[in-house]
Amino acid sequence: MKVVIAGAGEVGTHLAKMLSKENHEIVLIDEDSEKLEKISNQVDLLTINGFANSIIDLKEAGISKADLFIAVTPFESRNVLACILAKDLGAKKTLARINNDEYFKKAYKPKFIELGVDEIIYPETLAANEIVASVKQPASRVTHEFSGGKLVLSGIKIRDNATIVNKTLEEIGKFSSSFRAVAITRGDSTIIPYGKDQLMPDDIAYFVSTPAALSELYEKTGKDYFGVKNIMILGGSRIAQKTAEKLSDQFNIKIIDVDKERCQQIADKFSNVLVINGDGRNLELLKEEGIEKMDAFVAVTGNSETNILTCQLAKKMGVKRTVAEVENIDFISLAEQVGIGSVINKKFIAASFIYRFSMSSEISSVKCLSSTDAEAVEVIAHPGSKVTTDLIRNIDFPKEAKIGGIIREDQGIIATGDTQIVAGDKVVIFALPSAIKKIDKFFK
């Protein structure tokens, strides 16, 4: 597949790295030659020092033969125009990063397609969705829902007091079939585990379960489940506002922001959200606003250092659930090491969303985890595909991947070796990058 990416920012470069592992032909366009030089030293691709909305530069990139054109520059209008031009010049599929929530109205989608923009992506909304999932499942470090929550991926740190610690997957399977371990992060390594593999103390284990089985999963992993009602959000960014929009009907939300004008705008927009004008780095202010009574603290100021430090402070003040937006990629591992509940990076999230359009199988969801090398994907099984020909244990599925569950007729089912996948099933898989192309062949 030939993929042309316009924009060598963190979304574009991360996406290029992901796609390069699949041996796609990648062309990256950007006006910043230094960015292009940096990425070309890391990834096998062609770079063009030019502009996304330049017909000359698009032609130089070979846009007429592009299977996928992705415009992810920081400029919405440039992205939309670039997609329109790319489509007119022969690109098969186009995708634009936008900054206007209004464009997501269903009534507008046919108009965008008519113009030549097949898909649009709004990273702030995707990040807000991740925060909402983290708040609703506070015992997990990572939470991702498949098919509207029919199956749930949970990343949980294994404690010494866990019932399943030091046990093999075979042993765990004998007393519980309601969840399935699909990956383990141990130190800097990611393991796709099978029967003889053990869960060790301090592992980050990734499980697929049904929503109804989460309480049992938390119990077996030594987690105390607690409900969240009161949430403090530091920062009035677009991510903060989208998060408040999604949570304010069910939770008590308090937003703190240093910008007085922005505070007024948020207060006018949300009648059921308490908005405080002040510096959230001020401990006395946080105390005055009742941080000790909060169940969750979400830091989305746009400054990674501030978000990490204030989440640590919130933990010391007794807040059980912390979520930090960390856009500086170098700080992600640090944030996870210091025990922040969930780390959100909207660029990684956006790249994960876009990545599924590069696969030939019908992918309905992709979750790339910043703390692992692996990806969780939801793939639809088609009639006659290899994955439907026999029981899972007999189809010679790649060892670097594991099927966690399936969604059949709107019901989530945990997979075992004796599960038979049928056409129409949505199959949830956890895989290392080396297995993605192999998996693709099972679903064609």
C-alpha positions as CSV (number, residue, x, y, z in Angstrom):
1,M,0.0,0.0,0.0
2,K,1.2,3.5,-0.8
3,V,0.5,6.0,1.9
4,V,1.2,9.8,1.6
5,I,1.2,11.7,4.9
6,A,1.1,15.5,5.0
7,G,2.5,16.8,8.3
8,A,5.6,15.7,10.1
9,G,4.4,16.6,13.6
10,E,4.1,13.9,16.3
11,V,0.9,12.4,14.8
12,G,2.4,12.1,11.3
13,T,5.8,10.8,12.5
14,H,4.3,8.3,14.9
15,L,2.0,7.1,12.2
16,A,4.9,6.8,9.7
17,K,6.8,4.7,12.3
18,M,3.8,2.4,12.8
19,L,3.2,2.0,9.0
20,S,6.8,1.4,8.3
21,K,6.7,-1.8,10.3
22,E,4.2,-3.1,7.8
23,N,6.5,-2.4,4.9
24,H,4.1,0.1,3.3
25,E,5.5,2.6,0.8
26,I,5.4,5.9,2.8
27,V,5.8,9.4,1.6
28,L,6.0,12.2,4.1
29,I,5.4,15.9,3.2
30,D,6.3,18.8,5.4
31,E,7.7,22.3,5.0
32,D,10.2,21.8,7.9
33,S,13.3,20.1,6.5
34,E,14.8,19.5,10.0
35,K,11.7,17.4,11.0
36,L,12.0,15.4,7.7
37,E,15.7,14.8,8.2
38,K,15.1,13.5,11.8
39,I,12.4,11.1,10.8
40,S,14.2,9.9,7.7
41,N,17.1,8.7,10.0
42,Q,14.6,6.5,11.9
43,V,12.2,5.3,9.3
44,D,12.4,3.9,5.7
45,L,10.4,6.5,3.8
46,L,10.5,9.1,1.1
47,T,10.4,12.7,2.3
48,I,9.3,15.8,0.4
49,N,10.1,19.3,1.6
50,G,6.9,21.1,0.6
51,F,3.3,22.0,1.3
52,A,0.3,19.7,1.8
53,N,-1.9,21.9,-0.3
54,S,0.6,22.3,-3.2
55,I,-0.5,20.5,-6.4
56,I,3.2,20.4,-7.5
57,D,4.3,18.8,-4.2
58,L,1.4,16.3,-4.2
59,K,2.3,15.3,-7.7
60,E,5.9,14.8,-6.7
61,A,4.7,12.6,-3.9
62,G,3.0,10.4,-6.5
63,I,-0.5,11.2,-5.2
64,S,-2.2,9.7,-8.2
65,K,-1.0,6.2,-7.1
66,A,-1.7,6.7,-3.4
67,D,-4.0,4.2,-1.7
68,L,-4.3,6.5,1.4
69,F,-3.7,10.2,1.8
70,I,-3.5,11.5,5.4
71,A,-3.4,15.2,6.2
72,V,-2.4,15.9,9.8
73,T,-0.8,19.3,9.8
74,P,-1.7,21.7,12.6
75,F,-3.9,23.7,10.2
76,E,-7.5,22.5,9.7
77,S,-8.1,24.4,6.4
78,R,-4.9,23.2,4.9
79,N,-5.7,19.6,5.8
80,V,-9.2,19.8,4.2
81,L,-7.9,21.5,1.1
82,A,-5.1,19.0,0.8
83,C,-7.6,16.1,0.9
84,I,-9.8,17.8,-1.7
85,L,-6.7,18.2,-4.0
86,A,-5.4,14.7,-3.3
87,K,-8.7,13.1,-4.1
88,D,-9.0,15.0,-7.4
89,L,-5.5,14.0,-8.3
90,G,-6.2,10.3,-7.9
91,A,-5.8,9.3,-4.2
92,K,-8.1,6.4,-3.4
93,K,-8.9,7.4,0.2
94,T,-8.3,10.6,2.1
95,L,-8.4,11.6,5.8
96,A,-8.1,15.1,7.4
97,R,-7.4,16.2,10.9
98,I,-9.8,18.9,11.9
99,N,-10.3,21.2,14.9
100,N,-14.0,22.0,14.6
101,D,-16.4,19.7,16.4
102,E,-19.2,21.0,14.3
103,Y,-17.9,19.0,11.3
104,F,-18.8,15.8,13.0
105,K,-22.5,16.2,12.6
106,K,-23.9,13.3,10.6
107,A,-25.6,15.7,8.1
108,Y,-22.2,17.0,7.0
109,K,-20.5,13.7,6.3
110,P,-22.0,13.3,2.7
111,K,-20.8,16.9,2.0
112,F,-17.2,16.1,3.0
113,I,-17.2,12.9,0.9
114,E,-18.6,14.9,-2.0
115,L,-15.7,17.4,-1.6
116,G,-13.1,14.6,-1.5
117,V,-12.6,14.2,2.3
118,D,-13.5,10.5,3.1
119,E,-12.8,10.6,6.8
120,I,-12.2,13.3,9.5
121,I,-10.5,13.0,12.8
122,Y,-10.6,15.3,15.9
123,P,-7.8,14.2,18.3
124,E,-9.3,16.1,21.2
125,T,-12.5,14.1,21.1
126,L,-10.6,10.9,20.9
127,A,-8.5,11.9,23.9
128,A,-11.7,12.9,25.9
129,N,-13.1,9.4,25.1
130,E,-10.0,7.9,26.7
131,I,-10.4,10.0,29.8
132,V,-14.0,9.1,30.2
133,A,-13.2,5.4,29.9
134,S,-10.4,5.8,32.5
135,V,-12.7,7.6,35.0
136,K,-15.4,5.0,34.6
137,Q,-13.0,2.1,35.2
138,P,-10.7,3.6,37.8
139,A,-9.1,0.3,38.9
140,S,-7.4,-0.1,35.4
141,R,-4.4,1.7,34.1
142,V,-5.7,1.3,30.6
143,T,-9.3,0.8,29.5
144,H,-10.6,0.4,26.0
145,E,-14.1,-0.6,25.0
146,F,-14.9,-2.7,21.9
147,S,-18.2,-2.5,20.1
148,G,-19.6,0.0,22.5
149,G,-18.5,-1.9,25.6
150,K,-19.5,-5.4,24.7
151,L,-15.9,-6.4,25.5
152,V,-13.4,-4.4,27.6
153,L,-9.6,-4.3,27.5
154,S,-8.1,-3.6,31.0
155,G,-4.4,-3.0,31.8
156,I,-3.8,-3.8,35.4
157,K,-0.7,-3.8,37.6
158,I,-0.4,-7.2,39.4
159,R,0.2,-6.7,43.1
160,D,1.7,-9.2,45.6
161,N,-1.8,-9.7,47.1
162,A,-3.4,-10.7,43.8
163,T,-5.1,-14.2,43.8
164,I,-3.5,-14.9,40.4
165,V,0.0,-13.7,41.1
166,N,2.7,-16.3,40.3
167,K,0.1,-18.5,38.6
168,T,0.3,-19.7,35.0
169,L,-2.5,-18.9,32.5
170,E,-3.4,-22.5,32.5
171,E,-4.0,-22.4,36.3
172,I,-5.9,-19.2,36.1
173,G,-8.1,-20.6,33.4
174,K,-9.2,-23.5,35.6
175,F,-10.9,-21.3,38.1
176,S,-12.0,-18.4,35.9
177,S,-13.1,-18.3,32.3
178,S,-14.7,-14.8,32.5
179,F,-11.5,-13.0,31.5
180,R,-8.4,-13.7,29.3
181,A,-4.9,-12.4,29.6
182,V,-3.7,-11.2,26.2
183,A,-0.5,-9.4,26.9
184,I,2.0,-8.7,29.7
185,T,4.4,-5.8,30.0
186,R,7.4,-6.8,32.2
187,G,10.1,-4.2,32.4
188,D,10.7,-3.0,28.9
189,S,9.4,-6.2,27.3
190,T,6.0,-7.0,26.0
191,I,5.0,-10.7,26.1
192,I,2.1,-12.3,24.3
193,P,1.3,-15.0,27.0
194,Y,0.1,-18.6,26.6
195,G,-0.6,-21.4,29.0
196,K,2.7,-21.9,30.7
197,D,3.4,-18.2,31.2
198,Q,3.1,-16.8,34.7
199,L,1.8,-13.5,36.0
200,M,4.5,-12.0,38.2
201,P,4.4,-9.2,40.8
202,D,4.6,-5.7,39.1
203,D,3.6,-7.0,35.7
204,I,1.2,-4.8,33.8
205,A,-1.2,-7.5,32.5
206,Y,-3.8,-6.8,29.8
207,F,-7.1,-8.7,30.0
208,V,-10.1,-8.9,27.8
209,S,-13.4,-9.4,29.7
210,T,-17.1,-8.7,29.5
211,P,-18.2,-5.6,31.5
212,A,-20.1,-8.0,33.9
213,A,-16.8,-9.8,34.7
214,L,-14.8,-6.6,35.7
215,S,-15.6,-6.9,39.4
216,E,-14.2,-10.5,39.4
217,L,-11.2,-9.4,37.4
218,Y,-10.4,-6.7,39.9
219,E,-10.8,-9.1,42.8
220,K,-8.5,-11.6,41.3
221,T,-5.9,-9.0,40.5
222,G,-6.0,-7.5,44.0
223,K,-7.7,-4.3,43.1
224,D,-10.3,-2.5,45.3
225,Y,-13.1,-1.3,43.1
226,F,-14.3,2.2,44.0
227,G,-16.9,4.4,42.4
228,V,-16.1,7.9,41.1
229,K,-18.6,10.7,41.6
230,N,-16.5,13.9,42.2
231,I,-14.0,14.9,39.5
232,M,-11.6,17.9,39.4
233,I,-10.2,18.8,36.0
234,L,-7.1,21.1,35.8
235,G,-7.1,23.1,32.6
236,G,-9.9,24.4,30.4
237,S,-8.6,23.1,27.1
238,R,-10.7,21.6,24.4
239,I,-9.9,18.2,25.8
240,A,-11.2,19.3,29.2
241,Q,-14.4,20.8,27.7
242,K,-15.1,17.6,25.7
243,T,-14.5,15.5,28.8
244,A,-16.9,17.7,30.8
245,E,-19.5,17.5,28.1
246,K,-19.4,13.7,28.2
247,L,-19.3,13.4,32.0
248,S,-21.2,16.3,33.5
249,D,-24.6,14.5,33.4
250,Q,-23.3,11.6,35.6
251,F,-20.6,13.2,37.7
252,N,-19.9,16.3,39.7
253,I,-17.3,18.2,37.7
254,K,-15.1,21.1,38.8
255,I,-12.8,22.8,36.3
256,I,-9.8,25.0,37.3
257,D,-8.1,27.3,34.8
258,V,-5.8,30.2,35.0
259,D,-7.4,32.1,32.1
260,K,-10.3,34.3,33.3
261,E,-11.8,34.7,29.9
262,R,-11.7,31.0,29.2
263,C,-13.3,30.3,32.5
264,Q,-16.2,32.6,31.7
265,Q,-16.7,30.8,28.3
266,I,-16.7,27.4,30.0
267,A,-19.2,28.6,32.6
268,D,-21.5,29.9,29.9
269,K,-21.3,26.7,28.0
270,F,-21.8,24.3,30.9
271,S,-24.5,25.2,33.5
272,N,-23.8,22.0,35.5
273,V,-20.0,22.4,35.8
274,L,-18.4,24.5,38.5
275,V,-15.6,26.6,37.0
276,I,-12.8,28.1,39.2
277,N,-10.4,30.8,37.9
278,G,-7.0,30.2,39.5
279,D,-3.6,28.5,39.2
280,G,-4.1,24.8,39.8
281,R,-0.4,24.4,40.7
282,N,-1.2,26.3,43.9
283,L,-1.6,23.8,46.7
284,E,-3.7,26.1,48.8
285,L,-6.1,26.7,46.0
286,L,-6.5,22.9,45.5
287,K,-7.2,22.5,49.2
288,E,-9.7,25.3,49.2
289,E,-11.5,23.7,46.3
290,G,-11.7,20.4,48.1
291,I,-9.2,18.2,46.4
292,E,-9.2,15.8,49.3
293,K,-12.9,15.0,48.6
294,M,-12.3,14.3,44.9
295,D,-12.5,10.7,43.6
296,A,-10.6,11.6,40.4
297,F,-8.2,14.3,39.2
298,V,-7.7,15.0,35.5
299,A,-4.8,17.2,34.4
300,V,-5.1,18.5,30.8
301,T,-3.3,21.9,30.9
302,G,-1.3,21.3,27.7
303,N,1.9,21.3,29.8
304,S,3.2,17.7,30.4
305,E,5.3,18.6,33.4
306,T,2.5,20.5,35.1
307,N,0.1,17.6,34.5
308,I,2.5,15.0,35.9
309,L,3.4,17.0,39.0
310,T,-0.2,18.0,39.8
311,C,-1.3,14.4,39.5
312,Q,1.4,13.3,41.9
313,L,0.2,16.0,44.2
314,A,-3.4,14.9,43.9
315,K,-2.3,11.3,44.8
316,K,-0.5,12.6,47.9
317,M,-3.7,14.4,48.9
318,G,-5.7,11.1,48.7
319,V,-7.2,11.2,45.3
320,K,-7.5,7.6,44.1
321,R,-7.7,8.1,40.4
322,T,-5.4,10.4,38.4
323,V,-5.3,11.0,34.7
324,A,-2.6,13.1,33.0
325,E,-2.3,14.4,29.4
326,V,1.3,13.9,28.5
327,E,2.1,15.2,25.0
328,N,5.9,15.1,25.5
329,I,6.6,11.6,24.4
330,D,9.9,11.5,26.4
331,F,7.8,11.9,29.6
332,I,5.3,9.1,29.0
333,S,7.4,6.3,30.7
334,L,8.3,8.6,33.6
335,A,4.6,9.4,34.2
336,E,3.8,5.7,34.2
337,Q,6.7,4.9,36.5
338,V,5.6,7.4,39.2
339,G,2.2,5.7,39.4
340,I,-0.1,8.0,37.5
341,G,-3.3,6.1,36.9
342,S,-3.7,6.8,33.2
343,V,-1.5,8.6,30.8
344,I,-3.2,10.2,27.8
345,N,-1.4,11.3,24.6
346,K,-3.7,12.6,22.0
347,K,-1.2,12.2,19.2
348,F,-0.8,8.4,19.9
349,I,-4.5,8.1,20.1
350,A,-5.0,9.9,16.8
351,A,-2.4,7.7,15.1
352,S,-4.1,4.6,16.4
353,F,-7.4,5.7,15.0
354,I,-5.9,6.5,11.6
355,Y,-3.8,3.3,11.5
356,R,-6.8,1.0,10.9
357,F,-7.4,2.6,7.5
358,S,-4.1,1.2,6.3
359,M,-5.2,-2.4,6.8
360,S,-6.9,-4.4,4.1
361,S,-9.1,-6.3,6.6
362,E,-12.2,-4.7,7.9
363,I,-10.9,-3.1,11.1
364,S,-13.5,-1.5,13.4
365,S,-11.1,-0.5,16.2
366,V,-7.4,-0.1,17.0
367,K,-5.9,0.7,20.4
368,C,-2.1,1.3,20.4
369,L,-0.7,1.4,23.9
370,S,2.1,3.9,24.7
371,S,3.6,1.6,27.4
372,T,3.8,-1.5,25.1
373,D,4.9,-2.4,21.6
374,A,1.6,-4.1,21.0
375,E,-1.7,-3.1,19.5
376,A,-5.3,-4.3,20.3
377,V,-7.4,-4.5,17.2
378,E,-11.0,-5.4,16.5
379,V,-11.4,-7.2,13.1
380,I,-14.5,-8.4,11.3
381,A,-14.4,-12.0,10.1
382,H,-15.6,-12.5,6.5
383,P,-17.2,-15.6,4.9
384,G,-14.5,-18.0,3.7
385,S,-11.6,-16.3,5.6
386,K,-9.0,-18.6,7.2
387,V,-10.0,-17.6,10.7
388,T,-13.4,-19.1,10.3
389,T,-12.2,-22.5,9.0
390,D,-11.6,-24.3,12.3
391,L,-11.3,-24.0,16.1
392,I,-8.8,-21.2,17.2
393,R,-6.4,-23.8,18.5
394,N,-6.2,-25.4,15.0
395,I,-5.8,-22.4,12.6
396,D,-2.1,-21.8,13.2
397,F,-2.7,-18.3,14.4
398,P,0.6,-16.2,14.8
399,K,2.3,-16.8,18.2
400,E,3.0,-13.0,18.4
401,A,-0.7,-12.4,18.6
402,K,-3.6,-13.7,20.7
403,I,-7.4,-13.7,20.3
404,G,-9.0,-12.3,23.4
405,G,-12.7,-12.5,22.6
406,I,-15.4,-12.1,20.0
407,I,-18.6,-10.0,19.6
408,R,-21.3,-12.1,18.1
409,E,-24.9,-10.9,17.7
410,D,-24.2,-8.0,20.0
411,Q,-22.9,-10.3,22.8
412,G,-19.3,-10.3,24.1
413,I,-17.7,-13.8,24.4
414,I,-14.3,-14.6,25.9
415,A,-12.3,-16.8,23.5
416,T,-10.6,-20.1,24.2
417,G,-8.7,-22.5,22.1
418,D,-12.0,-24.3,21.5
419,T,-13.8,-21.3,20.2
420,Q,-15.0,-21.4,16.6
421,I,-15.1,-18.0,14.9
422,V,-17.9,-17.5,12.3
423,A,-18.4,-15.0,9.6
424,G,-19.7,-11.7,11.0
425,D,-17.9,-12.0,14.3
426,K,-15.9,-9.1,15.5
427,V,-12.7,-10.5,16.8
428,V,-10.6,-8.7,19.5
429,I,-6.9,-9.4,19.1
430,F,-3.8,-8.3,20.9
431,A,-0.7,-8.4,18.7
432,L,3.0,-7.4,18.4
433,P,3.7,-5.2,15.3
434,S,5.5,-8.2,13.6
435,A,2.2,-10.1,13.6
436,I,-0.2,-7.4,12.2
437,K,0.4,-8.3,8.5
438,K,0.1,-12.0,9.3
439,I,-3.2,-11.4,11.1
440,D,-4.5,-9.5,8.1
441,K,-4.2,-12.7,5.9
442,F,-6.5,-14.6,8.3
443,F,-9.4,-12.2,7.8
444,K,-9.3,-11.7,4.0
